[in-house]
Amino acid sequence: MGMSMSQRDGHAQLLSLFEAMCTELSAWRKLHPDASLDEIAAQVGPRRRRLMGELISRLACQEGNGVVVEGVLCPRCGQRMIYKGTSACTKEHIEGEITLKRAYYACPACQEAFFPPGRPTAVERA
C-alpha cells in the first residue's frame, strides 16, 4: 500500500530533522574530540527526545484520526457536553514532549470540562 502525499512529506520532514540532528552532533563531536561516552550521551539525549517526540506526535495524529465525537456525556453529572473546539494538550513522555490538539468539551450544567479519551485532532508543531 502506497503512502499519501502528506505521509511522504511527513517522512521527508522527519528524515530532515534526523539529518540535522546528526550534522549538529557531528559538528559538536569535532569540537570535543576528548569527550567521554557520558558527555556524548548527554548531547545526544535531548536531541533524540525532541526527534522521538515529533515521531510519536505524527504517529498519534495520522490521517483520519481527528474525529469530533457527538453526544459526549459528562462523567460528573451525565448531561450532554458541548463541543468547544480544539485546545492544545502537552504530554510529557519518556520518549519526548508531545503537544496534541484535542477536541475539548464542557458541561453546561456542572461546568466540567475535559479532553475526552480518544484520538487527537492535530499536532501542534514547534
N, C-alpha and C positions, 0 to 999 in steps of 0.2 A: 504494500500500500504506500503510495507516494505522500510526500509532505505538501501541505498548502504553502502558499507564498509567505504567509505570516509565520508559519513554523520554520521555513527556511531562513527568513530574516532573523527570527529569534535565535536559531542555531548559529548563524553568522555573527550575531552580536555577542553571544556567549564565547565563541571562539576568539573574537576580537578582544574581549575582556581577558581571556586566559593568556593570549599572546602578549598583551600589555603587561599583565602581571609577571610573566616570565622575563620580559625585557627589563622591567623595573628591578626585579630581583637579581638578574644577571649583572646589571649596572652596579647595584649595591655590593654584590659579591666582589667585583673588580676593585671597588674602593676599600674593601675589608678582606684582604687575602688571608689574614691570620684568624679570621672569625672561627669561633668554636661551633660545634654542632648545635649547641643550645642557642647561640646567638643567631645562627642561620634560621633555626626553627622559630625563633622569636620574630624574625622578619617575615617568614612565610605564613605563620598562623593567622594574623589579622587579615591579610590579603586573601588567603584561602577562605576564611569565614565570609568575606564580602562576596566572593565568587559563588560559594555554595548557597548563600542567602539568595542571590539572584537566581540561581538554578532552581532552588526549591520554590521560590515565588512564581517563576514561569511555569513549573510543573503543576503547582496548585491552581493556576489560573489558565489552564489550557482552554482552547476554543470550546464554546458550548457549556462551560461550567457556570456562567453567571446568570442564573435564572432567579427572578424575583418570585417568591412564594406568596400565593394568595391564601387568605384565611388563617394566618398565624394567630394562635390563641395565646393570651397572656399566661405565663406559668404561675403567676401570683393569684389572679382573680378569675381567669378563664374567659375574659372578654376578648372580642376580636381586636387585634392590634392593627395600627395604621402604619403603612409603609411610609417612611420619612426620607427616602433617598438612600444614598450611599455615604458611608463615613469610613475614614481610614482606621485601621486596626493594626498596630505594630506588635509582632510576636517575637520574643527572643527565643531562639532555638540553639541547641548545642552546635549546630552547623552554621548558624549565622542569623542576623536580624532580618526579618521579613515584614514588609508593610503591605497589607492587603486592603483593598477597598471592599467592604461588605455591605449587603443590604442591612438597613437599620430600621427597627420597628419600635413604636411607642404605644403604650396602652392609654387611651383617653380616660379610662375610669380610675386607675390607680397610679398612673404616671410611670409604671415600669417601662424601661427601655433597654434594648439589647440587640446584639448581633445574633440572629438565630444560628443554630448549628447548621452546617452545610457548606456549600462551596462559596468561595469569594467571588465577587463580581469583577474585580480588576486588580492589577498590581500597581502600586504607587512606585514609580521609578525615581531613583535618586539622581 
